[in-house]
Amino acid sequence: MWRASDLDPADGTKTEQVEGLVLRGIDRGELSIGSRLPSERVLADRLGLSRVTVVRALDQLRAAGVLSTRRGSGTQVLPTDRLLDPIAPASTGAAVPGDVLDLRFATTAAPHDVAQACEQLIGTTLAAAMGGDGPPPGGSQRLRTAIAEHLTADGVPTEPSQLTLTVGAAAGLNAALAGLALGPGTAITESPTYPAAVEILRRHQLDVVGWPAGASGWDPDQLARLCRRLKPKVVYLQADNHNPTGLSLPGDRRTEVIETVRRTGAVLISDETLRPLWLDSAEQPDPLSRYPRTIGVGSLSKTVWGGLRVGWVRTGRQLRRRINASAQLSITSPSSLDDLLAQAILSRLDRIVARRRTRLTANLAALQAGLHGLPGVAWAAPTGGMTLWLELTEQRPRRVLDQARAAGLLLASGDLFTPDGADRRHVRIPFTAPPDAMTLVVERLGHALAEASVH
C-alpha cells in the first residue's frame, strides 16, 4: 500500500500530502471502516518521509475523527460520514483524472446502515422467516405498518390498509394505473419529468402531454387551460425535489393545482420518492398526498439504496382492493429479503436521510461554485433531490455532449426527459458524487464547452 509517487504536491506540505493520501484512499474505497494502516515507521519508509512528518499527519487525522489508534490494535479507519454513506455509485465516486465519470443515471450506493441491517437480520428474523413462503402480494402487514407510521410522522396520516407495497415507485405507478383501469385517454405530467413514468403512462393507453415544470413553470392557469381542453384522466406530478430539475412546486400554488385537477375529474398521482431529500433553507411545503383523493407513490430507492426494491402506493381502501386483485402484483411485490431489510432500515431512516442531506448539500455547493465560473450555462438552484437541470445557453447541446464524452464525462440529454422529446437545451447533472468529483465534473464540462465553441 502506497509509495512516494502516490503523494500529490498539490495537497500542500508533506504533512498535508500524507493526510490527502489517506483521505483519497477513503474516498476511492481503498480503505473502509476498520481498515488498518501500516505502522508509522513502515509508512514513513514507504513514502520516503521522516517519521515525524507521518506522525504529525496521522495525529491531525486522529484529531479530525478520521483515524483511531489503540495499543495492540494499531491505527484504524473510523466510521466517518463518507464511509457510513458514500452516496455516489462506483461510476462517479472517485475523482480520478483518468476515469470516466458516468452521470447519465441518478443512482446511489448503499449506506453502511444496510450492511448493519443485514447482519441484524441474520442473527434475528431471517431464520424464522425462512420457515414460510414469504409475504403476501402487496407486502407484509408488519412492513406496511412501519411505512404507515413513517408517513404519518411526516405529515401524511396513513393506515396500513391504505398501502400496497411494490418493488419501487415505478412499479407503484404501474400498479395504481392497473387498478384504476382507465382505458384510452390523456395524461398530463410535468415537462421535463421522470422518463420511466412517461413510458408507463403510455403503456396504459394514455397520451402524455407535458405541463412545463421548473423555475419558470408550474403555472396553475396553464394547467387549468390544459385540463379544460384535454379532459385528462390522470395527472402525474413530482411536486417535491422534482427529477430532473431538483425544484419544487411552490407551496402557494399547491391548493390551486389540487382544485384544478379535482374539478376536471382526473386522478392525481403524486410521486414523492425524492421528497425526503429537501435541502433548501426555507420550510418545505406540505406533500400533495396529504390532500384527499390523491394517490401517493414513494420508495426507498433514493433515500436509502436503489438495490432495496421496496416502494408503495398510498390509496383509498377500494382502489387498494382493485390493485391487489391485479395478477401483476404477485410479481411486483417486494421479496422476503427486501421486506425484512426494509423493516430493519426504517428504524434508521431518519438518521440516514439527515446524513444524506448534509452530504448532498456539500456536493451541490461544490457543483454550483464551479458552474459559476463557466460561460454559457444557466440553472436554478435545486430545492433538493439529487439532480441539477443545466441549460446550455450558447453552444449546441449535442456538440457539448460529444465533447464531454471525449473528455470522459457522460451526461443525459434534456430530450430524454420531455414527453415530446423537444428539449435540446438542457442536460441533467446528478450531484451524488463528493465535492472533489464535482470539481472534476465542472473541469471536464468546461473543457467540453470550450471545445464545442471552436468546432
MOVENZI-V993939 format. One record per pair of residues at least 24 apart in sequence whose ideal C-beta (glycine too) atoms are under 10 Angstrom apart, sorted by the first residue. I is the first residue (numbers start at 1). J is the second residue. Records with the same first field share a line. If there is no record, write none. Layout:
I = J ; J
This chain:
1 = 25 ; 30 ; 31 ; 35 ; 37 ; 38 ; 42 ; 43 ; 46
2 = 30 ; 37 ; 38 ; 43 ; 46 ; 47
3 = 46 ; 47 ; 48
4 = 45 ; 46 ; 47 ; 48 ; 49
5 = 47 ; 48
6 = 46 ; 47
7 = 47 ; 48 ; 49
13 = 53 ; 56 ; 57
14 = 47 ; 48 ; 49 ; 50 ; 52 ; 53 ; 54 ; 56 ; 57
15 = 49 ; 52 ; 53 ; 54 ; 55 ; 56 ; 57 ; 58 ; 59 ; 60
16 = 56 ; 57 ; 60
17 = 47 ; 49 ; 53 ; 57
18 = 43 ; 44 ; 47 ; 49 ; 53 ; 54 ; 55 ; 56 ; 57 ; 58 ; 60 ; 61
19 = 56 ; 57 ; 58 ; 60 ; 61 ; 64 ; 66
20 = 57
21 = 47 ; 57
22 = 57 ; 58 ; 61 ; 66 ; 67 ; 75 ; 77
23 = 61 ; 64 ; 66 ; 80 ; 82 ; 436
24 = 94 ; 95 ; 96 ; 436
25 = 77
26 = 61 ; 66 ; 67 ; 77 ; 78 ; 80 ; 82 ; 83 ; 86
27 = 82 ; 83 ; 86 ; 88 ; 93 ; 94 ; 95 ; 96 ; 433 ; 434 ; 435 ; 436 ; 437
28 = 90 ; 93 ; 94 ; 95 ; 96 ; 99
29 = 83 ; 86 ; 90 ; 93 ; 94 ; 109
30 = 94
31 = 66 ; 67 ; 76 ; 77 ; 83
32 = 77 ; 79 ; 83 ; 112
33 = 76 ; 77 ; 78 ; 79 ; 80 ; 83 ; 84 ; 112 ; 115
34 = 68 ; 73 ; 76 ; 77 ; 78 ; 79 ; 83
35 = 67 ; 75 ; 76 ; 77 ; 83
36 = 73 ; 74 ; 75 ; 76 ; 77
37 = 61 ; 67 ; 69 ; 74 ; 75 ; 76 ; 77
38 = 74 ; 75
39 = 74 ; 75
40 = 69 ; 74 ; 75
43 = 75
79 = 112
81 = 111 ; 355 ; 356 ; 358 ; 359 ; 362
82 = 359 ; 434
83 = 111 ; 112
84 = 111 ; 112 ; 113 ; 116 ; 351 ; 352 ; 355 ; 359
85 = 109 ; 110 ; 111 ; 112 ; 113 ; 114 ; 304 ; 305 ; 351 ; 352 ; 355 ; 356 ; 358 ; 359
86 = 110 ; 111 ; 112 ; 359 ; 432 ; 433 ; 434
87 = 111 ; 355 ; 356 ; 359 ; 360 ; 363 ; 386 ; 430 ; 431 ; 432 ; 433 ; 434
88 = 359 ; 363 ; 386 ; 430 ; 431 ; 432 ; 433 ; 434 ; 437 ; 438
89 = 306 ; 430 ; 432 ; 433
91 = 410 ; 432 ; 433
92 = 410 ; 430 ; 431 ; 432 ; 433 ; 434 ; 437 ; 438 ; 440 ; 441
93 = 432 ; 433 ; 434 ; 437
94 = 433 ; 434 ; 436 ; 437 ; 440
95 = 433 ; 434 ; 435 ; 436 ; 437 ; 438 ; 439 ; 440 ; 441 ; 443
96 = 408 ; 436 ; 437 ; 440
97 = 408 ; 440 ; 443 ; 444
98 = 408
99 = 408 ; 437 ; 440
100 = 405 ; 407 ; 408 ; 409 ; 410 ; 444
101 = 404 ; 407 ; 408 ; 409 ; 410 ; 411 ; 433 ; 437 ; 438 ; 440 ; 441 ; 444 ; 445
102 = 408 ; 409 ; 410 ; 411 ; 430
103 = 387 ; 404 ; 409 ; 410 ; 411 ; 412 ; 427 ; 428 ; 429 ; 430 ; 431 ; 432 ; 433 ; 437 ; 441 ; 445
104 = 410 ; 411 ; 412 ; 413 ; 416 ; 427 ; 428 ; 430
105 = 306 ; 410 ; 412 ; 428 ; 430 ; 432
106 = 194 ; 243 ; 244 ; 246 ; 274 ; 302 ; 306 ; 385 ; 386 ; 387 ; 412 ; 428 ; 429 ; 430 ; 431 ; 432
107 = 301 ; 302 ; 305 ; 306 ; 307 ; 386 ; 430 ; 432
108 = 301 ; 302 ; 303 ; 304 ; 305 ; 306 ; 307 ; 356 ; 360 ; 386 ; 430 ; 432
109 = 305 ; 306 ; 307 ; 432
110 = 304 ; 305 ; 306 ; 307 ; 308 ; 345 ; 352
111 = 303 ; 304 ; 305 ; 345 ; 348 ; 351 ; 352 ; 355 ; 356 ; 359
112 = 352 ; 355
113 = 304 ; 305 ; 344 ; 345 ; 347 ; 348 ; 349 ; 351 ; 352 ; 355
114 = 304 ; 305 ; 307 ; 308 ; 341 ; 344 ; 345 ; 348 ; 352
116 = 344 ; 345 ; 348
117 = 304 ; 308 ; 340 ; 341 ; 342 ; 343 ; 344 ; 345 ; 346 ; 347 ; 348
118 = 337 ; 340 ; 341 ; 344 ; 345
119 = 344
120 = 340 ; 341 ; 344 ; 345 ; 347
121 = 337 ; 340 ; 341 ; 343 ; 344
124 = 340 ; 344
125 = 340 ; 343 ; 344
126 = 336 ; 337 ; 340 ; 341
128 = 340
129 = 336 ; 337 ; 339 ; 340
130 = 336
132 = 336
133 = 336
134 = 333 ; 334 ; 335 ; 336 ; 337 ; 339 ; 340
135 = 165 ; 333 ; 334 ; 335 ; 336 ; 338 ; 339 ; 340
136 = 165 ; 324 ; 329 ; 330 ; 333
137 = 164 ; 165 ; 166 ; 323 ; 324 ; 325 ; 326 ; 327 ; 328 ; 329 ; 330 ; 331 ; 332 ; 333
138 = 163 ; 164 ; 165 ; 166 ; 175 ; 312 ; 313 ; 320 ; 323 ; 324 ; 326 ; 329 ; 330 ; 332 ; 333 ; 334
139 = 163 ; 164 ; 165 ; 166 ; 310 ; 311 ; 312 ; 329 ; 333 ; 334 ; 338 ; 339 ; 342
140 = 165 ; 333 ; 334 ; 336 ; 339 ; 340 ; 342 ; 343
142 = 339 ; 340 ; 342 ; 343
143 = 310 ; 312 ; 334 ; 338 ; 339 ; 340 ; 341 ; 342 ; 343 ; 346
144 = 312 ; 339
145 = 343
146 = 342 ; 343 ; 344 ; 345 ; 346 ; 347 ; 349
147 = 298 ; 300 ; 310 ; 311 ; 312 ; 314 ; 342 ; 343 ; 346 ; 349
148 = 312 ; 314
149 = 346
150 = 276 ; 298 ; 346 ; 347 ; 349 ; 350
151 = 272 ; 287 ; 289 ; 290 ; 296 ; 298 ; 312 ; 314
153 = 350
154 = 272 ; 275 ; 276 ; 284 ; 287 ; 289 ; 290 ; 298 ; 350
155 = 284 ; 286 ; 287 ; 289 ; 290
156 = 270 ; 272 ; 275 ; 286 ; 287 ; 288 ; 289 ; 290 ; 291 ; 294 ; 296 ; 298 ; 314
157 = 290
158 = 289 ; 290 ; 296 ; 312 ; 314
159 = 314 ; 317
161 = 315 ; 316 ; 317 ; 320 ; 321
162 = 296 ; 312 ; 313 ; 314 ; 315 ; 316 ; 317 ; 319 ; 320
163 = 296 ; 298 ; 312 ; 313 ; 314 ; 315 ; 320
164 = 311 ; 312 ; 313 ; 314 ; 315 ; 319 ; 320 ; 321 ; 323 ; 324 ; 326 ; 329 ; 332 ; 333
165 = 299 ; 310 ; 311 ; 312 ; 313 ; 329 ; 332 ; 333 ; 334 ; 338 ; 339 ; 342
166 = 297 ; 299 ; 309 ; 310 ; 311 ; 312 ; 313 ; 323 ; 328 ; 329 ; 332 ; 333 ; 334
167 = 299 ; 301 ; 308 ; 309 ; 310 ; 311 ; 331 ; 332 ; 333 ; 334 ; 335 ; 338
168 = 196 ; 273 ; 297 ; 298 ; 299 ; 300 ; 301 ; 306 ; 308 ; 309 ; 310 ; 311 ; 312 ; 332 ; 334
169 = 194 ; 196 ; 197 ; 238 ; 271 ; 272 ; 273 ; 274 ; 297 ; 298 ; 299 ; 300 ; 301 ; 302 ; 310 ; 311 ; 312 ; 313
170 = 194 ; 196 ; 197 ; 199 ; 200 ; 271 ; 273 ; 297 ; 299 ; 301 ; 311 ; 332
171 = 196 ; 200 ; 297 ; 299 ; 309 ; 311 ; 312 ; 313 ; 328 ; 329 ; 331 ; 332 ; 333 ; 334
172 = 200 ; 269 ; 271 ; 273 ; 295 ; 296 ; 297 ; 298 ; 299 ; 311 ; 312 ; 313 ; 314 ; 315 ; 323 ; 332
173 = 197 ; 200 ; 201 ; 204 ; 234 ; 236 ; 269 ; 271 ; 295 ; 297 ; 311 ; 313
174 = 199 ; 200 ; 201 ; 203 ; 204 ; 297 ; 313 ; 326 ; 328 ; 332
175 = 200 ; 297 ; 311 ; 312 ; 313 ; 315 ; 320 ; 322 ; 323 ; 324 ; 326 ; 328 ; 329 ; 332 ; 333
176 = 200 ; 204 ; 234 ; 236 ; 267 ; 269 ; 295 ; 296 ; 297 ; 313 ; 314 ; 315 ; 319 ; 320 ; 322 ; 323
177 = 201 ; 203 ; 204 ; 205 ; 206 ; 233 ; 234 ; 236 ; 267 ; 269 ; 295 ; 323 ; 326
178 = 203 ; 204 ; 322 ; 323 ; 325 ; 326 ; 327 ; 328 ; 329 ; 332
179 = 295 ; 313 ; 315 ; 318 ; 319 ; 320 ; 321 ; 322 ; 323 ; 324 ; 325 ; 326 ; 329
180 = 204 ; 233 ; 234 ; 267 ; 269 ; 295 ; 315 ; 319 ; 322 ; 323
181 = 322 ; 326
182 = 206 ; 232 ; 233 ; 234 ; 266 ; 267
183 = 233
184 = 233
185 = 230 ; 231 ; 232 ; 233 ; 234 ; 266
186 = 226 ; 227 ; 229 ; 230 ; 231 ; 232 ; 233 ; 234 ; 235 ; 266
187 = 230 ; 232 ; 233 ; 234 ; 235 ; 236 ; 266 ; 267 ; 269 ; 419
188 = 223 ; 226 ; 227 ; 230 ; 232 ; 233 ; 234 ; 235 ; 236 ; 237 ; 261 ; 264 ; 266 ; 268 ; 419
189 = 213 ; 232 ; 234 ; 235 ; 236 ; 237 ; 238 ; 269 ; 271 ; 419
190 = 214 ; 217 ; 218 ; 223 ; 235 ; 236 ; 237 ; 238 ; 239 ; 242 ; 243 ; 244 ; 245 ; 249 ; 271 ; 417 ; 418 ; 419
191 = 217 ; 417 ; 418 ; 419 ; 420 ; 422 ; 423
192 = 217 ; 242 ; 243 ; 244 ; 245 ; 389 ; 414 ; 415 ; 416 ; 417 ; 418 ; 419 ; 423 ; 426 ; 428
193 = 236 ; 237 ; 238 ; 242 ; 243 ; 244 ; 245 ; 271 ; 417 ; 418 ; 419
194 = 236 ; 238 ; 242 ; 243 ; 244 ; 271 ; 273 ; 274 ; 417
195 = 243 ; 244 ; 412 ; 416 ; 417 ; 418 ; 419
197 = 236 ; 237 ; 238 ; 243 ; 269 ; 271 ; 297 ; 419
198 = 236 ; 416 ; 417 ; 418 ; 419 ; 420 ; 421
200 = 236
201 = 233 ; 234 ; 236 ; 269 ; 419
202 = 419
204 = 233 ; 234
205 = 233
206 = 232 ; 233 ; 234 ; 236
207 = 232 ; 233 ; 419
208 = 232 ; 234 ; 236 ; 418 ; 419 ; 420
209 = 419 ; 420
210 = 417 ; 418 ; 419 ; 420 ; 422 ; 423
211 = 235 ; 236 ; 237 ; 257 ; 419
212 = 418
213 = 237 ; 238 ; 239 ; 242 ; 244 ; 245 ; 247 ; 248 ; 249 ; 389 ; 417
214 = 242 ; 244 ; 245 ; 246 ; 247 ; 379 ; 380 ; 389 ; 391 ; 426
215 = 245 ; 247 ; 378 ; 379 ; 380 ; 381 ; 389 ; 391
216 = 380
217 = 242 ; 245 ; 247 ; 249
218 = 242 ; 247 ; 248 ; 249 ; 250 ; 253 ; 254 ; 257
219 = 253 ; 257
220 = 249 ; 250 ; 252 ; 253 ; 254 ; 255 ; 256 ; 257 ; 258 ; 259 ; 260
221 = 256 ; 260
223 = 253 ; 256 ; 257 ; 260 ; 261 ; 264
224 = 256 ; 257 ; 259 ; 260 ; 261 ; 263 ; 264
225 = 260
226 = 260 ; 264
227 = 260 ; 261 ; 263 ; 264 ; 265 ; 266
228 = 260 ; 263 ; 264
230 = 264 ; 266
231 = 264 ; 265 ; 266
232 = 261 ; 264 ; 265 ; 266 ; 267
233 = 264 ; 265 ; 266 ; 267
234 = 261 ; 266 ; 267 ; 268 ; 269 ; 295
235 = 260 ; 261 ; 264 ; 266 ; 267 ; 268 ; 269 ; 270 ; 294
236 = 266 ; 267 ; 268 ; 269 ; 270 ; 271 ; 295 ; 297
237 = 261 ; 268 ; 269 ; 270 ; 271 ; 272 ; 288 ; 294
238 = 269 ; 270 ; 271 ; 272 ; 273 ; 274 ; 275 ; 288 ; 297 ; 385
239 = 270 ; 271 ; 272 ; 274 ; 275 ; 285 ; 286 ; 287 ; 288 ; 289
240 = 270 ; 271 ; 272 ; 273 ; 274 ; 275 ; 276 ; 277 ; 278 ; 284 ; 285 ; 286 ; 287 ; 288 ; 289 ; 383 ; 384 ; 385
241 = 272 ; 273 ; 274 ; 275 ; 276 ; 277 ; 278 ; 279 ; 280 ; 284 ; 302 ; 382 ; 383 ; 384 ; 385 ; 386 ; 387
242 = 271 ; 274 ; 382 ; 383 ; 384 ; 385 ; 387 ; 389
243 = 271 ; 273 ; 274 ; 302 ; 385 ; 386 ; 387 ; 389 ; 417 ; 428 ; 430
244 = 382 ; 385 ; 386 ; 387 ; 388 ; 389 ; 390 ; 412 ; 414 ; 416 ; 417 ; 418 ; 426 ; 427 ; 428 ; 429 ; 430
245 = 379 ; 380 ; 382 ; 383 ; 385 ; 387 ; 388 ; 389 ; 417 ; 426 ; 428
246 = 274 ; 277 ; 279 ; 280 ; 364 ; 379 ; 380 ; 381 ; 382 ; 383 ; 384 ; 385 ; 386 ; 387 ; 388 ; 389 ; 428 ; 429 ; 430 ; 431
247 = 280 ; 379 ; 380 ; 381 ; 382 ; 383 ; 384 ; 385 ; 388 ; 389
248 = 274 ; 275 ; 278 ; 280 ; 282 ; 284 ; 285 ; 382 ; 383 ; 384 ; 385
249 = 285 ; 288 ; 383
250 = 285 ; 383
251 = 282 ; 283 ; 284 ; 285 ; 286
252 = 285
253 = 285
254 = 285 ; 286 ; 287 ; 288 ; 290 ; 291
255 = 286 ; 291
257 = 288 ; 291
258 = 288 ; 290 ; 291 ; 292 ; 293 ; 294
259 = 291
261 = 288 ; 291 ; 293 ; 294
262 = 291 ; 292 ; 293 ; 294
267 = 293 ; 294 ; 295 ; 315 ; 319
268 = 293 ; 294 ; 295 ; 296
269 = 294 ; 295 ; 296 ; 297 ; 313 ; 315
270 = 294 ; 295 ; 296 ; 297 ; 298 ; 314
271 = 295 ; 296 ; 297 ; 298 ; 299 ; 311
272 = 296 ; 297 ; 298 ; 299 ; 314
273 = 297 ; 298 ; 299 ; 300 ; 301 ; 302 ; 303 ; 311 ; 385
274 = 298 ; 299 ; 301 ; 302 ; 303 ; 384 ; 385 ; 386 ; 387
275 = 302 ; 303 ; 384 ; 385
276 = 300 ; 302 ; 303 ; 304 ; 349 ; 350 ; 352 ; 353 ; 354 ; 356 ; 357 ; 384 ; 385
277 = 302 ; 303 ; 353 ; 356 ; 357 ; 360 ; 361 ; 382 ; 383 ; 384 ; 385 ; 386
278 = 353 ; 357 ; 383 ; 384 ; 385
279 = 356 ; 357 ; 358 ; 360 ; 361 ; 363 ; 364 ; 365 ; 381 ; 382 ; 383 ; 384 ; 385 ; 386 ; 431
280 = 361 ; 381 ; 382 ; 383 ; 384
281 = 361 ; 383
282 = 383
284 = 383 ; 384
285 = 383
289 = 314 ; 315
292 = 316
293 = 319
295 = 319 ; 323
299 = 342
300 = 334 ; 338 ; 341 ; 342 ; 345 ; 346 ; 349 ; 352
302 = 353 ; 356 ; 385 ; 386 ; 432
303 = 345 ; 349 ; 352 ; 353 ; 356 ; 357
304 = 341 ; 342 ; 345 ; 346 ; 348 ; 349 ; 352 ; 353 ; 356
305 = 341 ; 345 ; 352
307 = 338 ; 341
308 = 334 ; 337 ; 338 ; 341 ; 342 ; 345
309 = 333 ; 334 ; 335 ; 337 ; 338 ; 339 ; 341 ; 342
310 = 334 ; 335 ; 338 ; 339 ; 341 ; 342 ; 343 ; 345 ; 346
311 = 342
312 = 342
356 = 386 ; 432
357 = 384
359 = 431 ; 432 ; 434 ; 435
360 = 384 ; 385 ; 386 ; 430 ; 431 ; 432
361 = 431
362 = 431 ; 434 ; 435 ; 438
363 = 430 ; 431 ; 432 ; 433 ; 434 ; 435 ; 436 ; 437 ; 438
364 = 388 ; 429 ; 431 ; 432 ; 435 ; 438
365 = 431 ; 435 ; 438
366 = 431 ; 433 ; 434 ; 435 ; 436 ; 437 ; 438 ; 439 ; 441 ; 442
367 = 429 ; 430 ; 431 ; 433 ; 435 ; 437 ; 438 ; 439 ; 441 ; 442 ; 445
368 = 431 ; 438 ; 442
369 = 435 ; 438 ; 439 ; 442
370 = 435 ; 438 ; 439 ; 440 ; 441 ; 442 ; 443 ; 445 ; 446
371 = 429 ; 438 ; 441 ; 442 ; 445 ; 446
372 = 442
373 = 442 ; 446
374 = 442 ; 443 ; 445 ; 446 ; 448 ; 449 ; 450
375 = 446 ; 449 ; 450 ; 453
376 = 400 ; 446 ; 449 ; 450 ; 452 ; 453
377 = 427 ; 442 ; 445 ; 446 ; 449
378 = 425 ; 426
379 = 426 ; 429
382 = 431
385 = 430 ; 431
386 = 429 ; 430 ; 431 ; 432
387 = 412 ; 417 ; 428 ; 429 ; 430 ; 431 ; 432
388 = 427 ; 428 ; 429 ; 430 ; 431
389 = 414 ; 417 ; 423 ; 426 ; 427 ; 428 ; 429
390 = 414 ; 425 ; 426 ; 427 ; 428 ; 429 ; 445
391 = 423 ; 425 ; 426 ; 427
392 = 424 ; 425 ; 426 ; 427 ; 445 ; 448 ; 449 ; 452
393 = 425
394 = 449 ; 452 ; 453
395 = 448 ; 449 ; 450 ; 451 ; 452 ; 453 ; 455
396 = 424 ; 425 ; 452 ; 453 ; 455
397 = 423 ; 424 ; 425 ; 426 ; 427 ; 452
398 = 424 ; 452
399 = 448 ; 449 ; 451 ; 452 ; 453 ; 455
400 = 427 ; 445 ; 448 ; 449 ; 450 ; 451 ; 452 ; 453
401 = 427 ; 448 ; 452
402 = 448 ; 451 ; 452 ; 455
403 = 444 ; 445 ; 447 ; 448 ; 449 ; 450 ; 451 ; 452 ; 453 ; 454 ; 455
404 = 441 ; 444 ; 445 ; 446 ; 447 ; 448 ; 449 ; 451 ; 452
405 = 444 ; 448
406 = 444 ; 447 ; 448 ; 451
407 = 443 ; 444 ; 445 ; 446 ; 447 ; 448 ; 451
408 = 440 ; 444 ; 447
409 = 440 ; 441 ; 442 ; 443 ; 444 ; 445 ; 447 ; 448
410 = 444
411 = 441 ; 444 ; 445 ; 448
